[in-house]
Amino acid sequence: MDLKVAARTIRKKANKNMRKEDQVPAIVYARHIDTPIMISCRRQDFVKLYRQTWRSTPITLKWDNIDEMVLVQDIQIDPVTNFVLHIDFLGIKKGEKVATDVPLVLEWLAPITKTWEARIQQVKDTLHIQAIPKDLPQEILIDITGLENVTDAIFVRDLVIPSGVEVLDDEDLSVVTVVDMSWVEEEAEETIWAEVTEGGDAAATNAEWWEEKTE
């Protein structure tokens, strides 16, 4: 994945004008780079590329006959326009291990949800891993077909990790749990019964009052 970039100045006014021209200011940090590199890129090019990848996918920045492999470290988004305002890139080397987060994605259907008495809750969305760039996965899939009871859960230690990838998160962290929803149905039934009972008592009271008045 290649992204064409250009060198830029660090003046705020220049960055403001840059954004008006659909350019996004960015910076590259790396252990093998003495001074952070100030760059810019076309907003549309970055958004299109980022939608095809994720933060764990290496991107090659190309400018002035220079190729620099990076990962997206951080993105600043305008809360009103939802436009990308600034990007932090982390420079990496091909054979050097790098730590990053990859998304956890649920797949298939859990048998417990067929009873309507439970729902699946994903309590961890990403996994912190370490690997050389070529081994970094875009995502890690979680098979939830084994969740059959309300006491079932999936932990970090249960995940299927690709070869060459080291998990940095605690293996005892829960990733997916089952939430018991049977109490919701019971509470709804109790509410309905209470309303019916109250309605019946009111009707009986009104009937008694009418009988007294008509005697």
C-alpha positions as CSV (number, residue, x, y, z in Angstrom):
1,M,0.0,0.0,0.0
2,D,1.6,3.3,-1.2
3,L,0.7,6.8,-0.2
4,K,2.1,9.8,-2.0
5,V,3.2,12.6,0.4
6,A,5.1,15.9,0.3
7,A,7.3,17.8,2.8
8,R,5.6,20.7,4.6
9,T,6.3,23.6,7.0
10,I,5.2,23.6,10.6
11,R,3.5,26.9,10.6
12,K,-0.2,26.8,11.8
13,K,-1.3,29.2,9.1
14,A,0.2,27.1,6.4
15,N,-1.5,24.0,7.8
16,K,-4.9,25.8,7.8
17,N,-4.5,26.8,4.2
18,M,-3.3,23.2,3.4
19,R,-6.6,21.8,4.8
20,K,-8.6,24.1,2.6
21,E,-6.8,22.5,-0.4
22,D,-7.8,19.0,0.7
23,Q,-4.3,18.4,2.1
24,V,-3.8,16.8,5.5
25,P,-0.7,17.7,7.7
26,A,1.1,14.7,9.1
27,I,4.2,13.7,11.0
28,V,6.4,10.6,10.9
29,Y,8.1,9.3,14.1
30,A,10.6,6.5,14.2
31,R,13.4,5.1,16.3
32,H,15.7,5.1,13.3
33,I,14.8,8.7,12.4
34,D,16.6,11.4,14.5
35,T,14.1,14.2,13.8
36,P,10.4,13.7,13.2
37,I,9.5,14.4,9.5
38,M,6.8,16.9,8.7
39,I,4.7,15.8,5.6
40,S,1.3,16.2,4.0
41,C,-0.9,14.1,1.8
42,R,-4.2,14.4,-0.1
43,R,-7.1,13.7,2.3
44,Q,-9.0,11.6,-0.3
45,D,-6.0,9.5,-1.0
46,F,-5.5,8.7,2.7
47,V,-9.1,8.1,3.5
48,K,-9.4,5.7,0.5
49,L,-6.3,3.8,1.6
50,Y,-7.3,3.7,5.2
51,R,-10.7,2.2,4.4
52,Q,-9.0,-0.7,2.7
53,T,-6.6,-1.3,5.5
54,W,-6.4,-0.6,9.3
55,R,-3.7,0.6,11.7
56,S,-2.0,-2.8,11.6
57,T,-1.4,-2.6,7.9
58,P,2.0,-1.2,6.8
59,I,1.8,1.8,4.4
60,T,4.7,3.0,2.3
61,L,5.0,6.8,2.1
62,K,6.6,8.0,-1.1
63,W,8.2,11.4,-1.6
64,D,11.3,12.8,-3.2
65,N,12.6,9.4,-4.2
66,I,12.2,8.2,-0.6
67,D,10.2,5.2,0.6
68,E,9.3,5.0,4.3
69,M,7.3,2.1,5.7
70,V,4.9,3.3,8.4
71,L,1.9,2.4,10.5
72,V,-0.9,4.8,11.3
73,Q,-0.3,5.7,14.9
74,D,-3.0,8.3,15.5
75,I,-5.7,10.3,13.6
76,Q,-7.2,13.6,14.6
77,I,-10.8,14.0,13.4
78,D,-12.9,17.1,13.3
79,P,-16.0,16.3,15.5
80,V,-18.3,18.5,13.4
81,T,-17.2,17.8,9.8
82,N,-15.7,14.4,10.4
83,F,-12.7,15.4,8.3
84,V,-9.2,14.1,9.0
85,L,-7.2,17.0,10.5
86,H,-3.9,15.4,11.3
87,I,-2.1,12.1,11.1
88,D,0.7,10.6,13.1
89,F,2.7,7.9,11.4
90,L,5.1,5.4,13.1
91,G,8.1,4.6,10.9
92,I,9.0,0.9,10.9
93,K,11.7,-1.3,9.3
94,K,10.9,-4.4,7.3
95,G,12.7,-7.0,9.6
96,E,12.0,-5.2,12.9
97,K,9.2,-6.2,15.2
98,V,6.6,-3.5,15.9
99,A,3.8,-3.4,18.5
100,T,0.3,-2.3,17.4
101,D,-3.4,-3.0,17.9
102,V,-5.5,-5.1,15.6
103,P,-9.3,-5.3,15.5
104,L,-11.1,-8.4,16.9
105,V,-14.0,-9.4,14.7
106,L,-16.8,-11.9,15.7
107,E,-17.8,-14.5,13.1
108,W,-20.6,-17.0,12.9
109,L,-23.5,-17.3,15.3
110,A,-23.6,-18.3,18.9
111,P,-26.1,-21.1,19.7
112,I,-27.1,-19.4,23.0
113,T,-28.6,-16.4,21.1
114,K,-31.2,-18.6,19.4
115,T,-33.1,-19.0,22.7
116,W,-33.6,-15.2,23.0
117,E,-32.6,-15.5,26.6
118,A,-29.0,-14.2,26.1
119,R,-27.0,-11.8,23.9
120,I,-23.3,-11.7,23.0
121,Q,-21.2,-8.9,24.4
122,Q,-17.8,-8.1,22.9
123,V,-15.9,-6.5,25.8
124,K,-12.6,-6.1,23.9
125,D,-12.4,-4.6,20.4
126,T,-8.7,-4.8,19.7
127,L,-5.8,-7.0,20.6
128,H,-2.3,-5.6,21.4
129,I,0.2,-7.6,19.4
130,Q,3.8,-7.6,18.2
131,A,5.2,-8.9,14.9
132,I,7.4,-8.0,12.0
133,P,5.5,-5.9,9.4
134,K,4.9,-8.7,6.9
135,D,3.2,-10.9,9.6
136,L,0.9,-8.2,11.0
137,P,-2.7,-9.3,10.4
138,Q,-5.4,-6.8,9.4
139,E,-7.8,-8.4,11.9
140,I,-8.2,-11.5,14.2
141,L,-11.4,-13.5,13.8
142,I,-13.2,-14.9,16.8
143,D,-15.4,-18.0,16.3
144,I,-18.3,-17.7,18.7
145,T,-20.1,-21.0,17.8
146,G,-18.9,-22.5,21.1
147,L,-21.0,-20.1,23.2
148,E,-23.9,-22.3,24.3
149,N,-24.5,-21.3,27.9
150,V,-24.8,-18.0,29.9
151,T,-21.7,-18.9,31.8
152,D,-19.5,-19.2,28.7
153,A,-16.9,-16.7,27.7
154,I,-13.9,-16.2,25.4
155,F,-10.6,-15.0,26.8
156,V,-7.4,-13.8,25.1
157,R,-5.9,-17.2,25.7
158,D,-8.7,-18.8,23.6
159,L,-8.0,-16.8,20.4
160,V,-6.4,-18.3,17.3
161,I,-3.3,-16.2,16.7
162,P,-1.5,-16.3,13.3
163,S,2.0,-17.6,13.1
164,G,4.7,-15.1,13.9
165,V,2.5,-12.9,16.0
166,E,3.1,-12.4,19.7
167,V,0.2,-11.3,21.9
168,L,1.1,-8.5,24.4
169,D,-2.2,-8.5,26.3
170,D,-2.9,-10.5,29.4
171,E,-4.1,-14.0,28.4
172,D,-6.8,-13.9,31.2
173,L,-8.5,-10.8,29.8
174,S,-12.1,-11.5,28.7
175,V,-12.9,-10.8,25.0
176,V,-16.5,-12.0,24.6
177,T,-19.1,-12.7,27.3
178,V,-22.7,-13.9,27.3
179,V,-25.2,-11.6,28.9
180,D,-28.2,-13.3,30.6
181,M,-31.4,-11.7,29.3
182,S,-34.0,-14.0,30.8
183,W,-34.6,-11.5,33.6
184,V,-35.9,-9.0,31.0
185,E,-38.7,-11.4,30.0
186,E,-39.5,-12.2,33.6
187,E,-39.6,-8.5,34.5
188,A,-41.9,-7.8,31.6
189,E,-44.3,-10.6,32.6
190,E,-44.4,-9.3,36.2
191,T,-45.1,-5.8,34.9
192,I,-48.0,-7.0,32.7
193,W,-49.4,-9.1,35.6
194,A,-49.2,-6.1,37.9
195,E,-51.1,-3.9,35.5
196,V,-53.8,-6.5,34.9
197,T,-54.2,-7.0,38.7
198,E,-54.3,-3.3,39.4
199,G,-56.8,-2.8,36.6
200,G,-59.0,-5.6,38.0
201,D,-59.0,-4.2,41.5
202,A,-59.9,-0.8,40.1
203,A,-62.8,-2.3,38.1
204,A,-64.1,-4.2,41.1
205,T,-64.0,-1.0,43.2
206,N,-65.9,1.0,40.6
207,A,-68.5,-1.7,40.4
208,E,-69.0,-1.7,44.2
209,W,-69.3,2.1,44.2
210,W,-71.9,2.0,41.4
211,E,-74.0,-0.7,43.2
212,E,-74.0,1.5,46.4
213,K,-75.2,4.5,44.4
214,T,-78.0,2.6,42.6
215,E,-79.5,0.8,45.6
